[in-house]
Structure formats: C-alpha cells, structure tokens
Amino acid sequence: MLGKKTPPHGGVFIDMNNEENQRMSNTISAAMVKELRERTSSGMMECKKALVEANGDMELAIENMRKSGLAKADKKSDRIAAEGIIGAKVSADEKTVAIVDVNCETDFVAKADDFVTFVNNVTEALLNSDIETKEQLLAMKLADGTIVDEVRRGLIAKLGENITVRRFQKYHTATGGTACYLHGKKIGVIVELAKADNELGKDIAMHIAASKPTCVSDDQVPAELIEKEKEIFLAQQEEKIKGKPADIVEKMVTGRVSKFLAEVTLMGQSFIKDDKVTVGKLLASKGNSVIRFARLEVGEGIEKKEENFAEEVMAQVRGS
C-alpha cells in the first residue's frame, strides 16, 4: 500500500511518534481544550491537536497556533477583499467621532459574529485612541489588551479569508459637535459641525449617505475639475453654440458650472427630507455649518471578484 512503511525482515513496525501522540492525546483533558478555545477562539479539534503537539504545554500551544495563524494570513494577503462592513461611533460627549472600513472577501464572512465583533471593537478603540496612520491603527490595542493586527491575522486563519483594515477617519472638536450615520453596514458617514446639534448632524449625515457630495462648498471644488466640466459642456453643446455671441456662450457655461457645483457640493444639494431647501439654507436657518465630513462605502474603488452564493459557501468549506 502506498505511503505505508515496511519494517525489515517482516517484523512489526512501531511508529513511536503515533504512539506518543496517542498517549499524549489521552492525557489532554476537556478542560484544557476548553481553555485553549476560549483564549484563541479556534475550533475544538484544532485546539486539541495543538495541545498534543505541544505536549500539553498551554502557552506553547498558543504560541504555535499564533505562528500558524500568521503564516495562513500571509498566504491570503494578496487576495481581493471587497466585501465587509463599516463601523462608526460617536463619543458620549459628542465631541469625537470615528469611522472605519474593514474588508473581507465575501458577504458570508462579513455577517459572521467574529468579524462583526472585530469591527465594533476596532471602532471603539479608534474612538478612544490618539492615532493618525494606518500603521498606528494596526498596532493599536483593543479594550481586552490584544493588538488589532494580531486579532486580524487570527481571524484570517479562523474564517479562511483575507481581512484588511482598509481605511479610517476620526474627527475631534473642542467647541462644535459630531454625528454619524450608518446605512445598514455598507455605507457610513461622519460629520463635524460648528455647533453641537445631534439631530441636525444625523440628518446631514443621512443626506450625505444618500446624495454622495464630494465636498462641503464651492471653494473646495478643484479648479481643474471645473475646467474639465466646462470642456465637457462645450463639447456636448457644440452645435447649439455655433454662431452665438461670446457673452451668450459664457452665460451658458456659467449656468452649467453653477448646476454642476450644486450637484457635487453639500451646500448646494437639495436636502433629502425637504427638496424645497438646500442643505446650505437648512444649516443657515439653524445657525450652524458643516466643517467637514467623510463618507465610506464598502468596496468603492476596488475591483470586485464576482462570486455566487454557492461558491462562497464552498470557499468556506474548503477554507481557501
């Protein structure tokens, strides 16, 4: 039989490693397996195997499992992760707000309790930490003392998919207010206001989620973007503007630019709850203004791999 070792002179071959493993397996108690599961969040059989290989040494088993998890994570690091969820949270005093985009490969994993808990824990820690870069975020400690990147890699090993903390934003104000809005778990918005007004802030954040403005006001629109819009308009209206006086053409271009600015700026857009007023007029009526905002949507800017649900399930079963 292939793979079977044949002892010399027809004797009985004794695999000492298997005998030792069997003996050690019999000494691993259910309580030890339970403790290792609680400390690593790994499967029962994986925990028992790790304890057997470590000769019952709990700390060595954990160390070996972490090393194995890191190896598995590194192998999956180049795979496309375009699913996931957005986490957003405002501090109790409404002076700080944070948002984070955490990605995985399939919506199947995005709904897993472990993944959702990870995103919530990262969001909470981000809210209470003074960090500015992605490297600092990955090195950040969570509430239980674990490190973000170590937990992320452990989840990759456990859930079988590449998981990335893709991007984040955090605002803090000493005199104003903040707010956030989550549309399901795929779109999130955070807002900083000149004056604290939680209800207004949530309304503005909801509007941003739906209307996707690119900036707050006209002065924040890049000049090259406006020039590009003029070029597009003139090319589209080439036949209509033939023979028209220059001042008329200029008025037509100005009108188009004004319409464009109203479409892309928060202040110029019609408010989603009352299209008779712009967001700018709404804010003015409240004696308030938006300092800045961030809108994150899962998967935006990532070339997404098409998979059907059956393939997602099979990917989980194969652990690939």
Residue pairs with C-beta under 8 A, 6 or more apart in sequence:
5 13
5 15
6 13
7 13
21 52
24 52
24 55
24 56
25 48
25 52
27 56
28 48
28 51
28 52
28 56
32 51
32 56
32 58
33 44
33 47
33 48
33 51
35 58
36 42
36 47
36 50
36 51
36 58
36 61
36 62
37 43
37 44
37 47
39 62
40 47
40 62
40 65
40 66
40 154
41 114
41 154
41 158
42 50
42 65
42 157
42 158
43 158
46 65
47 61
47 65
50 61
50 62
50 64
50 65
51 57
51 58
51 61
53 61
53 64
54 60
54 61
54 64
66 150
66 154
68 157
69 153
69 154
69 156
69 157
69 158
70 153
72 156
72 157
73 152
73 153
73 156
73 157
76 156
76 161
76 162
77 162
78 162
79 105
79 161
79 162
80 105
80 162
80 302
80 303
80 304
80 305
81 103
81 104
81 105
81 161
81 162
81 163
81 164
81 166
81 302
82 103
82 105
82 298
82 299
82 302
82 303
82 304
82 305
83 103
83 104
83 105
83 106
83 107
83 109
83 110
83 298
83 299
84 101
84 102
84 103
84 104
84 110
84 115
84 119
84 166
84 298
84 299
85 102
85 110
85 115
85 116
85 119
85 185
85 186
85 298
86 99
86 100
86 101
86 102
86 119
86 182
86 185
86 186
86 187
86 188
86 296
86 297
86 298
87 98
87 99
87 100
87 102
87 119
87 120
87 122
87 123
87 188
88 97
88 98
88 99
88 100
88 123
88 180
88 181
88 182
88 188
88 189
88 190
89 97
89 98
89 123
89 124
89 127
89 180
90 96
90 97
90 127
90 178
90 179
90 180
91 97
91 127
91 128
91 178
94 177
94 178
94 179
94 196
94 198
95 172
95 173
95 174
95 176
95 177
95 178
96 127
96 170
96 171
96 172
96 173
96 178
97 127
97 170
97 171
97 178
97 179
97 180
97 190
97 191
97 192
98 123
98 126
98 127
98 168
98 169
98 170
98 171
98 190
99 123
99 168
99 169
99 170
99 180
99 188
99 189
99 190
99 294
99 296
100 119
100 122
100 123
100 126
100 137
100 165
100 167
100 168
101 165
101 166
101 167
101 168
101 188
101 296
101 298
102 115
102 118
102 119
102 122
102 163
102 164
102 165
102 166
103 163
103 164
103 165
103 166
103 298
103 299
103 302
104 110
104 115
104 159
104 161
104 162
104 163
104 164
105 161
105 162
105 305
105 315
106 161
106 307
106 312
106 315
106 316
107 312
108 309
108 312
108 313
108 315
108 316
109 115
109 159
109 160
109 161
109 163
109 316
110 116
110 185
110 298
112 159
114 155
114 158
114 159
115 155
115 159
115 163
116 185
118 151
118 152
118 155
118 163
121 142
121 143
121 144
121 151
122 137
122 140
122 142
122 148
122 165
124 142
124 143
125 140
125 141
125 142
125 143
125 148
126 137
126 140
126 168
126 170
127 170
129 140
131 137
131 140
131 170
134 165
134 167
134 168
137 148
137 165
137 168
138 147
138 148
138 149
138 152
138 165
139 147
139 148
139 149
140 147
140 148
141 147
141 148
142 148
142 151
148 165
152 163
152 164
152 165
155 163
156 162
156 163
159 316
160 315
160 316
160 318
160 319
160 320
161 315
167 296
169 190
169 294
169 296
171 178
171 190
171 192
171 292
171 294
172 178
173 192
173 193
173 291
175 194
175 195
176 192
176 193
176 194
176 195
176 196
176 291
177 192
177 193
177 195
177 196
177 197
177 198
177 201
178 190
178 191
178 192
178 193
178 201
179 190
179 191
179 193
179 198
179 200
179 201
179 202
179 204
179 205
180 188
180 189
180 190
180 191
180 202
180 205
181 188
181 189
181 202
181 205
181 206
181 208
181 209
182 188
183 206
183 209
183 210
185 298
186 297
186 298
186 299
187 209
187 295
187 296
187 297
187 298
188 209
188 295
188 296
188 297
189 205
189 206
189 208
189 209
189 293
189 294
189 295
189 296
190 205
190 293
190 294
191 201
191 204
191 205
191 208
191 290
191 292
191 293
192 290
192 291
192 292
192 293
193 200
193 201
193 204
193 288
193 289
193 290
193 291
194 288
194 289
194 290
194 291
195 287
195 288
197 286
197 288
200 283
200 286
200 288
203 271
203 273
204 266
204 279
204 283
204 290
204 293
205 293
206 272
207 266
207 269
207 271
207 272
207 273
207 279
208 266
208 293
208 295
209 295
210 272
211 269
211 272
212 295
213 264
213 265
213 266
213 269
213 293
214 221
214 264
214 265
215 221
215 264
215 265
215 266
216 265
216 266
216 267
216 290
216 291
216 292
216 293
217 265
217 266
217 267
217 268
217 280
218 261
218 265
218 267
218 268
220 265
221 261
221 264
221 265
226 257
226 260
226 261
229 256
229 257
229 260
230 253
230 256
230 257
233 252
233 253
233 256
233 257
234 241
234 253
237 252
241 249
241 252
244 252
261 268
262 268
262 269
262 278
263 269
266 279
266 280
266 290
266 293
267 278
267 279
267 280
267 283
267 290
268 278
268 279
268 280
269 278
269 279
270 276
270 277
270 278
270 279
271 277
271 278
271 279
271 282
274 282
277 285
283 289
283 290
307 315
